[in-house]
């Protein structure tokens, strides 16, 4: 398989974590309607609730505190601005 074809094939894979499934099912049960993996928004959020202009990023590694993210949660909590270093708009600007 050529490198270009492999890149295209791999970019089409959309796996979901158990955490993402639990959150989306809970949101849907509460009546929130959303879109998943919206590529038109900055960062391609896992969940986008367009009616309320809200995006949700779910990083299982972050919540499970794997070794590569061990200090991430504490650093983000102390910064007061989140991992983006500022606020994000729904339009990605």
PyMOL commands that set and color helices and strands:
alter all, ss='L'
color gray80, all
select helices_A, chain A and resi 3-11+18-29+50-52+60-64+67-69+72-79
alter helices_A, ss='H'
color red, helices_A
select strands_A, chain A and resi 35-36+47-49+54-56
alter strands_A, ss='S'
color yellow, strands_A
deselect
rebuild
show_as cartoon
